[in-house]
Amino acid sequence: MTLRAYRRTPTGAEVELSRSAVHLGEPYQHPITLEWPPCHCPRCEDGEDTVEEAPPPPPLTAP
């Protein structure tokens, strides 16, 4: 099996970021994590990458 990671450009083209083959019976040596590379969008590069937390939902009430 081949695992591939892609990035889609603003024009819609796919850019392959990485490729890794795993063969039957062979253990996969690279753990899959939720780690992401730093964002390079204009908003984040301007230092406006802070995320505001949403307020908690109101408590449930009986009808």
Stockholm file with secondary structure:
# STOCKHOLM 1.0

chainA/1-63         MTLRAYRRTPTGAEVELSRSAVHLGEPYQHPITLEWPPCHCPRCEDGEDTVEEAPPPPPLTAP
#=GR chainA/1-63 SS CEEEEEEECTTSCEEEEEEEECCTTCCCCSCCCCCCCCCCSHHHHTTCCCCCCCCCCCCCCCC
#=GC SS_cons        CEEEEEEECTTSCEEEEEEEECCTTCCCCSCCCCCCCCCCSHHHHTTCCCCCCCCCCCCCCCC
//
